């Protein structure tokens, strides 16, 4: 591990993002728009907004970072920069942690701005600490990043990479329990949702919205989410190959 | 390099290739497109999965981690970030190689991109992008430069300047392996390797190859070698 290589990569990725203000605007603006729409469509049933508004806030970064990362990494593979990097003295983990650091910065910015809007203007209430929601949002961004890195290895074009979003993200979202409580689902759906990381990410967020308890179940949710981030990053590292065919 | 064999899908790209590249000179790797030049270069850099044979580079097996500082590699596609400026690109790679910022400016000057250092790579012409990619390979003073068609699409003046640079680097003790499909560039090489259909057709200095084939133009040399096969 080299802190210099990690830092250099993080700075480079952020410099690339800075050159693309429209993407930054979309990353930050779209969740704000969706959170506002959610508030408005449930204006007649404010309890629903209070129920899903908090978890959604924590899940937006997951979706954004998944898309941004899978496309960015695919570009590295297609343009030949990844091949160049793999012929240079940089560790795979340095590269991945560099990416993770840069996207974590973006996730903090995104989660903070959406939180300011939701808690400040949209009257969203969570019983637990607000910083807990933001922290979990950043964790979910890293989870999205890890999965995005991973699927970029299986995409041949940016078009495919973007199509992986509904394929990988939406089923997890539907089964996480945010729309229908998991114990109301068919048994086999519960079993499937048991192995999907977003289930635990949502559970932890729902815990904070309820205001606890922060006992074993909550710790387990956070632990599994964090573990899934590490597993996704490790699998992504395996897909980075020094030698290719 | 001994008995190198590379298979892609079902096609054999390189078949039992054995050769030696001399140190401290410019070696030209010539052959039509599809002859296996790029694959051969990738094998030397250590990014190509090989099916058999051994490749030793600078006294170590190709792909050894210690070689990653000692080889500069330029692929055919300009492998640099299109959304960064030339200088930002070079600074990033310089940090990875632990090269100084002076080296960044030097490399930019060497490839004649001084005026474009602050420009975003994606808005430069193809030739300028290729030069930016080449500048990256010069960082960290590598002992061996592996350059895959570095002069494609360049202005003749600039091509001449770059070949002057290659020869200057060789005179300073660096080894260069430069691929090309343009025969007039072969004149600028100290040694030549002629590749065709994944096999080594001939090797030697331009003078030796001329003598062997009784031809003057290197184009004719290549033709006679193919006919003699």
Contacts between the chains, C-beta under 8 A, distances in Angstrom:
chain1	res1	chain2	res2	distance
A	4	B	95	6.3
A	4	B	96	8.0
A	4	B	98	7.4
A	5	B	95	7.3
A	5	B	96	5.5
A	7	B	95	7.9
A	8	B	92	5.7
A	8	B	95	3.7
A	8	B	96	6.0
A	9	B	92	7.7
A	11	B	92	7.6
A	12	B	81	7.3
A	12	B	84	7.1
A	12	B	88	7.4
A	12	B	92	4.4
A	15	B	84	6.0
A	15	B	88	5.8
A	16	B	81	6.2
A	16	B	83	4.9
A	16	B	84	6.2
A	19	B	83	4.6
A	19	B	84	7.1
A	19	B	120	6.8
A	20	B	83	6.5
A	79	B	77	6.6
A	79	B	78	8.0
A	79	B	79	6.0
A	79	B	80	7.9
A	79	B	81	7.6
A	79	B	82	7.1
A	80	B	75	4.7
A	80	B	77	4.6
A	80	B	78	7.6
A	80	B	79	3.2
A	81	B	79	4.9
A	81	B	80	6.5
A	81	B	81	6.2
A	83	B	47	5.6
A	83	B	75	6.3
A	83	B	79	6.4
A	84	B	73	6.7
A	84	B	75	7.0
A	84	B	79	4.4
A	84	B	80	7.9
A	84	B	93	7.8
A	84	B	136	7.3
A	85	B	96	7.6
A	86	B	47	6.1
A	87	B	45	5.2
A	87	B	46	6.8
A	87	B	47	5.4
A	87	B	68	6.3
A	87	B	71	7.0
A	87	B	73	5.1
A	88	B	68	5.4
A	88	B	69	8.0
A	88	B	93	7.1
A	88	B	96	5.6
A	88	B	97	6.6
A	89	B	65	7.3
A	89	B	68	4.4
A	89	B	69	5.3
A	89	B	96	6.6
A	89	B	97	6.7
A	90	B	96	5.0
A	242	B	46	7.1
A	242	B	47	6.5
A	242	B	63	6.6
A	243	B	46	6.9
A	243	B	47	5.7
A	243	B	48	6.3
A	243	B	49	4.6
A	243	B	63	6.6
A	244	B	47	6.5
A	244	B	48	7.3
A	244	B	49	6.3
A	245	B	8	6.0
A	245	B	48	7.9
A	245	B	49	5.0
